[in-house]
Amino acid sequence: MANTLSDWIKAFSDCEIPVLHQSKRRIRELLQDEQGITVTVLTEIARQDPGFAISLLRRAGKSSKKEITTIAHAISLISIPLVIKMLTDLPELEKIVDKKYLSKIIDIYSYQYHVARMAREWSILRKELENNENYTAALNRSFFSFMLYLIDPDMANQVEKLYFSDPENHVKNEKKLLGYSVDEISESIAKSWKLPELIRQSYNGKHHNPKITGVRLAIELMHHVYSETSVRYPKELITRIAEYIRVPIDSAPGKLNSIIIKTIRDSYKDLPYQHLLLIMMSYPASIKVKPKQSNTEVKKLKYTLFPDTIDLLQSNESNKSTRELIEITMNAMKKGIGFSRVLFIPFDKAENCLNVKFEILDQELPSTKPLRISIELNKLFSQILKKEQTICINPKNQHKFSYLLPEKLRPMKPNATIIINSFYINNKITGCFFVDHGNTDKQLSANDLKLFNIICTELKSAIESGLIKKNAIKKVA
């Protein structure tokens, strides 16, 4: 890959940026109906498509000596006919990118879109003029992340792993991998392309512009949400944001969550910006100070309720099948943690559905068998299976999400909490665990959730270790 900043600039400048299918579809519909295509219409398309947006800013920067401030400004500088031609001629992202990388780019688009909406809403709360400048800067500041997937997907994967791990040394590791930090490379490219000033100046801490502060804070916030899969915010971060947007600290988390929900509602139904929907289901708006647990405390917690199960799952001598290990784990969830309904719902790849095959229930509860959940028809489970995650449907969000569950899996009590875990083995979806306290009045505790996650992790490790052992024996044989 590139060795100098000029090499990076050339590599990115030579890269043709594709646009989303929905962007091309919308412009075709507008042209067919002979509707008036205005700057406003084109701006709205670009706001939903970060690839198209950065293409516009790059094109405008090359062709104009004026300082670009917003997407609408860039479109007006290029002219509407040329922008329509750009959108028509550019390749379609979904057609030219490998599916395994396409999902990565879509995730980055989702991240950028939410950062942009957050930055603009904050600007409105601060009663600043030209809040679309904040939106443009926030939407396009992370162009390096998705464009690297177009240029060098393997390196992009390595950069992503650095970004979501080892926060203290990630800049040092970036320089080791890329020769420079991501911000140094991005700033050089942004200057070469004459991107908006807010983008160019946002890559370093040497600024005094409150709009840049807003963009950087929005990035920090959404990085926390995406990396932690949580909207329970660290107190230190909330304190800084509350001061910036001029609201009380206690009301700041709710304000942030309402912006995320509004973003989800306002996005078009066929856009891939629903990544945060399940996170919003999982937690109330609250401030969280992360407690530090020692290894001794974690070990003690593991052995609190099901020592025999943990010993068996961690044993190298166990010859239990995957089915037997799942049944042992389910019994630990039922008897050890005390759940009333414990289901494991395997994923059938051929049929693209989930089928209830394992269940342990309180005696008075009705069986959930046979239950078949089509992934194509059930939006909730189609989202759950997209990645390995644990979500909670709780009393605060039941009214929004219970109807998405099949009738047999819906909460039995108004104050019930359901836990669903998408279970992956060797990075492949295997099925879902589903647990709750049935029709009892028992409430889910923080300890219940910890124990549930611990036993799921131990089961996964046991199954993967067993598969490795079997493969090794096959190779020797």
N, C-alpha and C positions, 0 to 999 in steps of 0.2 A: 504494500500500500504506500501511501505518500510518506515522504521523509521530511519535507519542509512545509512551511505554511503556504508557499506558492504552489506546491504540489497538491495540497489539500484544496486550495481555491480552484485550481484547474480541474481536479477530479469532480468537484461538486458543480462547477460551471458547465462541464460537459454532460452532466446527467440530465436527461429529459424527465420531467416530473409528471407522472400519469395523474389522472383525475378519477374520482369515484364514479361508479356506474350511475348512481342516482343524480349526479351533476349533469352528465350527458343526457340522461333520460329527461330531466326537467327542461333543458334547453331545447331538446327535440320537440317536446310537447308545446312549448311556447312558440316555436317557429311554425309548427303545423297549424296551430290555432290562430296564427297571425296576430297574436297579442302584442301590445307595445312592450318591448324589452327595454327597460330603463336601467340607469345606474343602480337604483335601489334594488331591483330584481336580481341583477348580477351580483351585487354585494351580498345579498342574502344567500345566494348559492355558494359563494366563496366562503362565507362565514361557517358553513356547514362542511367545508372541504378544505382542510389545511394544505393539502398538496396544490390545489388550484390557487389558493390564496398566496402561497409563497411564490408560485409561478408569476402571478400578477405583479407582486412587489419587485421581483427580480427583473422582469421585463420593463417595468416603469422606471426602475433605478438606472437601467442601461440607456433608456431613450430620453430621459429628461434631466435637466440640470436643477430642477426644483426639488426642494426637500419634501419627501413623501411622508404623510402623516397617518393615513388610514387606507383601508382597502378601497373604499369609495373614491378616494383621491387618486389612487393608482389607476382605477378603471377609467376615470375621467381623463387622465393624462394619456392613456393608451388609445382611447376612443371605443365606443360601444361595438361597432362592426368588427374591429380587430380582436376585441375580447371574445365576441361570439365565435369568431374563427378559431381563436386559441382553444376555446372550450370544445369546439367540434373536432379539431384536428389532433389534440393531445390524446395519447393512448389511454385505455381504460385500466385502472389499477387492478381490478379483479381478474382481468384477462391475461395480464403479462407477468404477474407476480405469483410465485409458488404459494400454494395454500398455507403451508406451514409458516411462511414469512408474512403472508397477507394478514393473518390474525394479529401478528405482532404490530404491524403498521396501523391496523384499525384500533388497537389498544392505545397506541401513541396518539392517534387522532382524537380518541375519546378523552384522553388525559388533557391534551391541548385545548380542546373545546371547553372542558369544564374549568380549566385555569382561566381561559379568556372570559367566560361568563362571570366567574368569581371576581376577576379584576375590574370588569365593567360595573358590576353591581356595587362594589366597594366605592368606586369613583362616584357613583350616583349618591350613595350614602354620605359621602364627603362633600356633596354639592359642587363637584368640580365640573368645569366646562369641558367639552370635547372628550366625553368618556369613551367614544369609539376609538380614540387613540390608544387607550389602555387595552381595549379588546384586540385591536390589530397587533399590538406588541406582544401580548400574552399568547395569542393564537399561533404566532409565527416564530416565537423566540426559540422553540425547541426543534426547529427544522432539521438540525443535524441528526437527531435521533432516528427519524423515519427515512431521511434521505440516505443514511449509511446503510440501511437495509436494502436500498435499491442498488448501491454501489458495491458493498461487501457484506453480505448477510452474516457470514461467520464472525466477522469482527464486530458487527452490530450486536450479535448475541453476547459476545464477551463484554462489550461496553455496558449492556443492560445488566449483566450479572454484577458488574462493579458498582453500578448505580444503586442497586437494591441490596448491597451488602457492604460491610466494613465502612461505615460513613466517615470515620476518622481519617482513613487513608485512601479514600476513593480518588482524590485528585492526584495523589502520588502514583497510584496504580494506573490511572488514565495516561499520565505522561509516560509511564513505562511501556504501556501498550501502544499508544498512538504517537508518541514523540512530544506531544503537547497535551494540555488539558482540553476537555471538550469545550469549555468556555473560551479558551484562547483561540482554538480553531474556528469556532462559531463567530467570534468577534471579528476575526480577519476576513472571513467570508462575507459577513454582514457589511463590513466597510467596503469591500470590493464591489458588492452588489448595490451599494447605497440604499440599504434597507432603512426604515424609519429610525430616527435618532433614539427613541425609547428602546428599541431592540439593541442597537449598537452599544449603548451605554449601560445596558442592564447586565452585561457579563462580568463586570467587576464591581467592587465595593466603593469605588471612588466616584460617588455621585451624591448629589444633594436634591435630586428631583423626587418629590413625594410620589409621583406616578410610577417611577421605577421601583420605589419601595413597595408600592402596591402589587406590581407584577411579581417581584421577587417573593413577597410574602404569600401570594396566591400559589406560586410554584411550590414553595416550602409546605404549605398546607396540603395541596393535592398530592404531593409526594408522600406525605404521611398517610393520607387516606388510602392511596393505592398500594404502598409498600406494607402497611399494617393491616390492610383490608378492614379498616375501622373508621367510624366517625366519632369515636370517643377521643377527644383531642388532648394533647399534653398541656398542662396548665401554663407553662412558660410561653408556648406558642400562642395560646388563646389570649394571654395577657397582652402580648405585642399587637395582635390583630385587633383586639377590642380597643386599644388605645388608638390605633391607626384609623379604624372606621367609626370611632367616637360613639361606642355603645358600651353599656355596663358589661363587665366580665361575665356575670352570670347569664346574661341574655345572648352573649356572642355565639355559643355553640348552636343554639336554636336558630339564630339568624343565618349561620353558615349552612345548616342543614336545609333550611327553607329555600336557599338559593340553589342548592344541588337538586332538590325536588322540582323546583320550577324549571330548571334546565332540562331535566328529564321530560317533563310534561311538554315543554315548548319545542323539543326536537321532533322532527318529522318521524312518523311511525316506522318508516323503512330505513332510518338511519341507525348506524351501529353504535349509538351513544348511550346504551342502557347498562353499561358496566357497573355503575354505582347503585343500581336499583336494589340488588340483594344486600349490599352493605347498609343501605338505608333501612332495610327490613330488620337487620340484625341488632342494631343498637339504638337506644334513645339518644337525644342530644345531651351530651354531658361532658364534663371535663374529667380527664383521667390523669392521675399521676402514677406512672408505672412502678409497681413495687419490684424490688430486686430479690429474687429467690436464690438462696444458696443451693449448691448441689445436694447438700444434706437434706434441705427442706423438700426439694423435688423428689428425692429418693423416698423420704418419709411419706409424702403424699401418695406416691405410687403404691406403697405397700399398706396403706391405711385400710382399704376395704377388700382387696382381692389379691393377697400375697401369692396364693397358689397359682392364680391365673398369670400374674406377671412372671413368676418363676418359670412356668411352662412356656410362655411366649418367648422368653429370653434364653431358654435352654437350647444349646447346640445339639443336644442328643434327641430332641423331639422328632418323631417320625410321623406326626399328625398331618393329615391332608389339609388342604385349604378349607374345605367344607367343615372339617372338625374344628379347626382353629377359629373359624367364624362363629360356630355354635358355642364354643367355650367362651368367646368374647361376649356374645349376646347374653349368656347366663350371668357373666360378671356384671353386665349393665343392669340386668333385671334384679339379681339378688344382692349384688354388692352396692350399686348406686341407688337402686330402688325404683327404677322406671316401671310403669305399668304396661306400656306397649313398647316392645323392642322389635324392630323389623330390619332385615337386611334385604334390599331389593336389587338383585343382580341386573346388569345392563346387557341386553341382547343386541349385539352390534348388527347382526343380519336383519333383524326386524326393526332396529332403531327404536327400541322401547325398553322400559323397565317392567319386570315381572316380580311380584311378591312371591318368594319361595321360602323364606325363613321368617318365622315369627314366634315370639314368646309373649303371651298376654296374661293379664289377670283373668281369673276364671270367668268372671261375669261379662267380660268384654267380647264383642262380636269379632269373628275372624275377618281379616282383610283379604283373604284368599277367595277366589282368584282375582287379582287386580293387575290390569295391564295399563301402563302409562305410556302413551305415544309421545315421543320427544318432539315430533313435528307439530303435534296439536297442543301440547302443554307448555306454555311459555315459561312458567316458573321452573320446571325441571330442566328445560332446555338451557336456561341460564345457569342453574346449579351445576350441571354437568360440564360446563365449559372449562372449569378449572377445579383443582382440589381446594375445598373450602368447607367451613362449618357455618351455618346460618341459624338464626333463631327467629321464629314467628311468635311474637309475644303479645300480651294484652294491648299494648299501645299500637300495634300495627295489624292485629287480626282483621279488623274491618276492611283493610286495604288488600290483604293478601290471602285470606282464608279461602275465598272463592276460586283462587287459582289451584287449590289443592283438590284432588279427587275426593268425592264425598266421604269415602271410607277413612280418609286420612285427616279430615278437618278437626279442629280443636273441639273437645267435648265439653269444655267449660269456658266461660268468658274470660277467666283469669289464667287460662292454660298457656304454657309455653312449649312449643315444638322445636326440637333440634333436628336438623337434617345435615348430614355430612356426605359430601361427594367423595367416594372412596376410590383412590387411584393405586394401581400396582405397577411399578416400573414405568411411571409416567403415562399409563393408559387407564382410562376409566373402567372400573370394575363394577360399580354399583353405588347404592346409597344406604347409609344407616339412617333410620328414622326412629326417634324415641320421644316419649312424653309421659306424663303422669296420669293419662287416661281420664276417667271421670271422677278422680279424687280431687280434693282441695289442696293437695300438696303443691308447694311452690318450688320452682327451680332455683337452686342456690348457685352462687359463683363456684363453690366447691364441686357441685354436680357437673358443671360444664367443664371444669379443669379435669376431673376424673374421666369424663367422657372422651375428651381430646387425647388424654394420655393413653387410654386403652386402645383407641383407634390407631394411634401412632405405633404402639407396641405390636398390634396385630399386623400392621403394614410391614414393619421391620421383620417380623417372624415369617410372613409369607414370602417376602422378597429374598430373605436369607435362605429359605427352603428351596426356592427356585434356582438360586445361584448354585446351591449344593447339588441339586439334581442335574443341572447342566454340566457341572464339573465332572460328575460321575459318568454322564453320557459321553463326554469327550474322551475320558480315560478309557472307557469301554470301547 
